[in-house]
Amino acid sequence: MDQTTAPADVPTPSAIPARSALPDPLVAFDGTAVETADEWDVRRRPEIQRAFEHYVYGYAPDAPAIEIGTGQSTAVLDGRATLEERTIYFTDLPADAPTIELAVFTPADRDSVPVFLGLNNGGNHAIIDDPAVTITDTAAEFGVEDRGVASEYWCVEQLIERGYGLATFHPADIGPDRDDPTEGIQPYYADLPGPAPTRWGTIAAWAWGLRRGVDALLENPRVRDDGIAVIGHSRLGKAALLAGAFDERIDLVVPHQSGTGGVTPARDNDQETVAAITEAFPHWFNDLFPAFGGRPERLPVDQHLLVALVAPRPLLDTEGTRDYWTNPGRALDSIRAADPVYDLLGEDGLVGDGLLYGDDKVTAGTVGTLAQYRRETEHTLNQGYWDAILDFADLHLG
Ligand code: GCU
């Protein structure tokens, strides 16, 4: 089966050989071994990408023409940070197409810093309690009412203090989180590769939106071009991982508690199964993925290969010990199964067993470019996680 181009017909899952183990990242679909970095880049990486588009997330459009609006720049956090609000317009799409309302917080006293880019579910105004932050139209419709309610989740003061920026927008700028194909950016793209059931779902659309955020950040002199990290929590962590897997301009990836459809494999997953996720959230994936419900062993790919696509770039998988639904143990298996690709590409990948907990120090001796870090929490993001994430970023983005 040649998956480097989109086949016209979609083989049914029963026509795909069953494999109960996670597919070997270094064996191509035709059964041949992948032995060099060049073979990985030229042959294996693209075929894995096509397979994820084809069987799981759907095919996203190429990079569109964009224009970045001027918007406001203003001092926030008692003058310690600069907030820039920039609208991203899709200039080749009709005037009523969605826009991205990007908010970028950077330290006021630095010229150019590494920046974490992440989708936020509350709205940009939920990040800090400051009337300077615009309540965007989508955030007014889909976000929270009160300003600053997510401040202990995004910890932007801590980021600023440590010399990082945060860039963010509401996912509904790209498409609301519901099963209505007439909403968001998707209806503006009629011609995409692949047969109808492989049309992109919402996670692919969000990931594509994140990549448009990267487009804008690369034009921003306050942002270091080689310091773009992408983070996301849960469903938005699935999107962050997908963006990182496809976009090599992203320098570091933090899928936080991303679960099924994120770092956690479909195979041997006794928590959220493919059947469960595609029934509860049919719009997240393409229309072919649900056919693997009850038979994930027929998937040509599994989520460790999405992690492998990030290689050789650093990835920290952050998980909560009591966040059972995301299945941190299986996520760790996924990380470990991706490690051989880091090795092949000349990175140290996992150090030791690749797992750090709580107060374990994230330093050059304890982590490589790939690791899982766990805290004693349920399904949430907080300062403790950010301490580890920023230590990891210090190591790799310097
Ligand atoms: C549900 C869903 C998960 C998802 C989570 C979230 O629990 O089953 O797959 O990650 O919502 O986004 O919080």
Residues whose N, C-alpha, C, O or C-beta is under 5 A from the ligand:
A	BS01	GCU	H233 S234 R235 Q257 S258 G259 T260
